[in-house]
Amino acid sequence: MKTSEIVELLWQATKQTLTMVSISISLAVLLGILLGLVLYITATPLLYQNKWINGLAGFIINVIRSIPFIILLVLLMPVTSAIVGTVIGPKAVTVPLTVAATTFLARLVEGALSEVDKGIIEASLAMGANFKQIIWEVLLVEALPGIIRAITVTLISIIGFSAMAGTVGGGGIGDLAIRYGYQRYQTDILFVTVVFLVIVVQMIQVIGEKIAVYLTKK
């Protein structure tokens, strides 16, 4: 295959991947951090401990996380159709991607929040800080480097999940590698897509780590 054709295929696949990943990570960050906060708050005696809410939320997250993404993608087709109006294409894939990424990130955020020194929370409460202040000025601030690392890992995972988008006609870089590189034995495309994905993932990891280190020092 000509270089110009490979470049064109890679460009189209990159746009599809960007569509899937950008929408999914945006929603996952919002919902995942919120869900992570719910898990942490309902498990902490210093705040609003509630074993029922914590247990239910934890159970739902564990169930979703235990389902392989390719199966989750199929199971959520009725939901995807109701939300997006179709079950094929990059936008349709964002629904299962968001669900998978949200539950994945929620657990990582819960872990990051758990690393916050309980003494800081106790001191803040002793000084009269209200619930909103504890959340915004203590928990999220102290756990921010860990949350950034969690988002970085989640973003990389989403890129990996998006490789399965071809099963519903979602396209993307991973689908390009499978359809052309593997199924059609075009090793040049397989090589280019693999190298491209490695570079992208490395860049995301380096940038995410640098931001986390900067926030830690700050």
matplotlib code that plots the C-alpha trace (Angstrom):
import matplotlib.pyplot as plt

x = [0.0, 1.2, 2.5, -0.2, -3.0, -1.6, -1.4, -5.0, -6.3, -4.4, -5.7, -9.3, -8.8, -7.2, -10.2, -12.5, -10.4, -10.2, -14.0, -14.5, -11.8, -12.5, -16.2, -15.6, -12.8, -14.7, -17.8, -15.8, -13.8, -16.9, -18.9, -15.9, -14.7, -18.2, -18.7, -15.3, -16.3, -19.5, -17.6, -15.1, -17.5, -20.0, -17.1, -15.6, -16.9, -15.6, -18.0, -21.2, -20.7, -23.5, -22.9, -26.0, -25.1, -21.4, -22.2, -24.7, -22.4, -19.4, -21.5, -22.6, -19.1, -17.6, -20.2, -19.5, -15.8, -16.0, -17.6, -15.1, -15.5, -16.4, -19.4, -20.3, -20.4, -23.0, -25.0, -25.3, -26.6, -30.2, -29.0, -26.7, -29.5, -31.8, -29.2, -27.4, -30.1, -27.7, -25.5, -22.8, -20.2, -17.7, -20.4, -22.2, -19.1, -18.7, -21.6, -20.0, -16.6, -17.9, -19.5, -16.4, -14.1, -16.3, -16.3, -12.6, -11.8, -14.1, -12.1, -8.8, -10.2, -11.5, -7.9, -6.4, -8.8, -8.1, -4.4, -5.4, -4.2, -7.2, -5.6, -6.1, -9.8, -10.1, -8.2, -10.5, -13.6, -12.2, -11.7, -15.4, -15.1, -18.4, -19.0, -18.5, -15.2, -14.0, -14.7, -13.4, -10.6, -9.3, -10.1, -9.8, -6.9, -4.9, -5.7, -5.3, -1.9, -3.3, -6.5, -4.4, -2.5, -5.8, -7.2, -4.0, -4.3, -8.0, -7.3, -4.7, -7.2, -9.9, -7.6, -7.1, -10.8, -11.5, -9.5, -12.7, -14.8, -14.7, -17.2, -19.9, -18.4, -16.9, -13.6, -10.5, -6.8, -7.2, -9.8, -7.5, -4.8, -7.1, -8.9, -6.0, -2.9, -4.2, -7.1, -5.6, -2.0, -0.8, 2.1, 3.0, -0.2, 0.0, 3.5, 2.6, -0.5, 1.3, 4.2, 1.7, -0.3, 2.9, 4.0, 0.6, 0.4, 3.9, 3.2, 0.0, 1.9, 4.7, 2.5, 0.2, 3.1, 4.7, 1.4, 1.0, 4.6, 4.1, 1.0, 2.7, 5.5, 3.0]
y = [0.0, 3.5, 5.8, 8.4, 5.8, 4.7, 8.3, 8.9, 5.7, 6.6, 10.2, 9.0, 6.4, 9.0, 11.4, 8.5, 7.6, 11.2, 11.5, 8.3, 9.1, 12.8, 12.4, 9.3, 10.7, 14.0, 12.2, 9.7, 12.3, 14.1, 10.9, 8.9, 11.6, 12.1, 8.3, 8.0, 10.7, 8.9, 5.7, 7.5, 9.7, 6.8, 4.7, 7.3, 7.7, 11.3, 12.3, 10.6, 6.9, 4.9, 1.2, 0.6, 3.3, 2.3, -1.4, -0.8, 1.6, -0.8, -3.8, -2.1, -0.9, -4.4, -6.0, -3.6, -3.9, -7.7, -7.8, -7.8, -4.7, -6.5, -8.1, -4.9, -3.2, -5.7, -5.7, -1.9, -1.7, -1.0, 1.8, 3.1, 3.1, 5.0, 7.6, 8.1, 6.8, 4.2, 1.4, 1.9, 4.6, 6.4, 8.2, 5.0, 3.5, 6.4, 5.0, 1.7, 3.4, 6.0, 3.3, 1.2, 4.2, 5.8, 2.6, 2.1, 5.7, 5.7, 3.0, 4.8, 8.1, 6.3, 5.0, 8.5, 10.0, 7.2, 8.3, 11.7, 12.0, 11.6, 14.1, 16.9, 16.1, 16.0, 19.3, 21.0, 19.8, 21.0, 24.5, 24.5, 23.6, 22.6, 19.6, 21.6, 23.0, 19.5, 18.3, 21.2, 22.6, 19.5, 16.2, 17.1, 19.5, 16.9, 14.0, 16.0, 14.5, 11.0, 11.9, 13.2, 9.9, 8.0, 10.0, 9.3, 5.6, 5.7, 7.7, 5.1, 2.3, 4.0, 4.1, 0.3, -0.3, 1.7, -0.9, -3.1, -0.4, -2.2, -4.8, -2.1, -0.2, 2.4, 2.6, 4.0, 3.2, -0.2, -1.2, -0.1, -2.3, -5.3, -5.0, -4.1, -5.1, -8.5, -9.6, -8.5, -9.3, -5.8, -5.7, -2.1, -0.7, -2.9, -1.6, 2.0, 1.8, 0.0, 2.6, 5.4, 4.0, 3.5, 7.1, 8.4, 6.4, 7.3, 11.0, 10.8, 8.9, 11.5, 14.5, 13.1, 12.2, 15.7, 17.4, 15.1, 15.8, 19.5, 19.5, 17.4, 20.0, 22.8]
z = [0.0, -0.9, 1.9, 1.0, 1.4, 4.8, 5.9, 4.8, 6.6, 9.7, 9.7, 9.4, 12.1, 14.4, 14.0, 14.9, 17.9, 19.1, 18.9, 21.0, 23.5, 24.0, 24.7, 26.9, 29.0, 29.6, 30.9, 32.8, 34.6, 35.7, 36.7, 37.9, 40.4, 41.6, 42.1, 43.7, 46.2, 47.0, 47.7, 49.9, 51.8, 52.5, 53.8, 56.1, 59.7, 59.8, 57.0, 56.0, 56.5, 55.0, 54.5, 52.4, 49.8, 49.8, 49.4, 46.6, 44.7, 45.2, 44.0, 40.8, 40.1, 40.7, 38.5, 35.6, 36.0, 36.0, 32.5, 29.6, 27.5, 24.3, 26.2, 27.9, 24.5, 23.3, 26.5, 26.4, 22.8, 23.9, 26.1, 23.4, 20.9, 23.3, 24.1, 20.7, 18.3, 16.8, 17.8, 15.1, 14.7, 17.0, 18.9, 19.7, 21.2, 23.6, 25.7, 26.7, 26.8, 29.3, 31.5, 31.6, 32.1, 34.8, 37.0, 36.4, 37.4, 40.4, 42.1, 41.4, 42.7, 45.8, 46.3, 45.8, 48.4, 50.8, 50.8, 52.2, 55.8, 58.1, 60.5, 57.9, 57.7, 61.5, 61.8, 59.2, 61.0, 64.3, 62.7, 61.6, 58.0, 56.4, 54.1, 50.9, 52.2, 53.2, 49.7, 47.6, 49.8, 51.5, 49.9, 46.2, 46.7, 48.7, 46.4, 43.2, 42.1, 42.7, 40.7, 37.8, 37.7, 37.9, 34.9, 33.0, 33.5, 32.6, 29.4, 28.3, 29.1, 27.0, 24.0, 24.6, 24.8, 21.7, 19.7, 20.0, 18.4, 15.1, 16.4, 16.1, 13.2, 15.4, 13.5, 15.2, 15.2, 16.8, 14.3, 11.5, 12.8, 13.1, 9.8, 7.6, 9.6, 10.9, 8.8, 5.5, 6.4, 5.6, 8.1, 7.0, 8.4, 11.5, 12.2, 11.6, 13.9, 16.7, 16.6, 16.5, 19.5, 21.5, 20.9, 21.9, 25.1, 26.1, 25.6, 27.7, 30.4, 30.5, 30.4, 33.1, 35.4, 34.9, 35.9, 38.9, 40.1, 39.6, 41.7, 44.4, 44.7, 44.6]

ax = plt.figure().add_subplot(projection="3d")
ax.plot(x, y, z, "-o")
ax.set_aspect("equal")
plt.show()
